[in-house]
Amino acid sequence: MKLISWAGTIASIIGAFLMAFGVVLTGYIFFAVGSVSWLFVGYTTRDNALMLLNGTFFVANIIGLYRAFVCC
């Protein structure tokens, strides 16, 4: 479990810096990986707050990817 939580943390940090530097597609992908990792951790530990937060982040990342590269 520690490996997944650290992978999620590192992916989210990388995603944040990529977005800050304007590398949008890769940034959203890293953010999505981070949120899915933390969503899995929340599910396995039955942490509803963690699941809600990262489920919401994942949906926001998917919407951002769609808006940036498909529709707009």
NORLIN-V623517 format. One record per backbone hydrogen bond with DSSP energy under -1.0 kcal/mol. CO is the residue of the C=O (numbers start at 1). NH is the residue of the N-H. E is the energy in kcal/mol with one decimal. If there is no record, write none. Layout:
CO/NH/E ; CO/NH/E
This chain:
1/5/-2.4 ; 2/6/-2.6 ; 3/7/-2.4 ; 4/8/-2.5 ; 5/9/-2.1 ; 6/10/-2.8 ; 7/11/-2.6 ; 8/12/-2.1 ; 9/13/-2.2 ; 10/14/-2.6 ; 11/15/-2.5 ; 12/16/-2.2 ; 13/17/-2.0 ; 14/18/-2.7 ; 15/19/-2.4 ; 16/20/-2.1 ; 17/21/-1.7 ; 18/23/-2.9 ; 19/22/-1.5 ; 22/24/-1.5 ; 23/27/-2.1 ; 24/28/-2.9 ; 25/29/-2.0 ; 26/30/-2.5 ; 27/31/-2.6 ; 28/32/-2.7 ; 29/33/-2.4 ; 30/34/-2.5 ; 31/35/-2.7 ; 32/36/-2.5 ; 33/37/-2.3 ; 34/38/-2.3 ; 35/39/-2.2 ; 36/40/-2.3 ; 37/41/-2.1 ; 38/42/-2.7 ; 39/43/-2.3 ; 40/44/-2.7 ; 41/45/-1.9 ; 42/47/-2.7 ; 47/51/-2.2 ; 48/52/-2.7 ; 49/53/-2.5 ; 50/54/-2.3 ; 51/55/-2.4 ; 52/56/-2.2 ; 53/57/-2.3 ; 54/58/-2.2 ; 55/59/-2.1 ; 56/60/-2.5 ; 57/61/-2.5 ; 58/62/-2.3 ; 59/63/-2.5 ; 60/64/-2.5 ; 61/65/-2.5 ; 62/66/-2.4 ; 63/67/-2.9 ; 64/68/-2.4 ; 65/69/-2.0 ; 66/70/-2.4 ; 66/71/-2.0 ; 67/72/-1.1
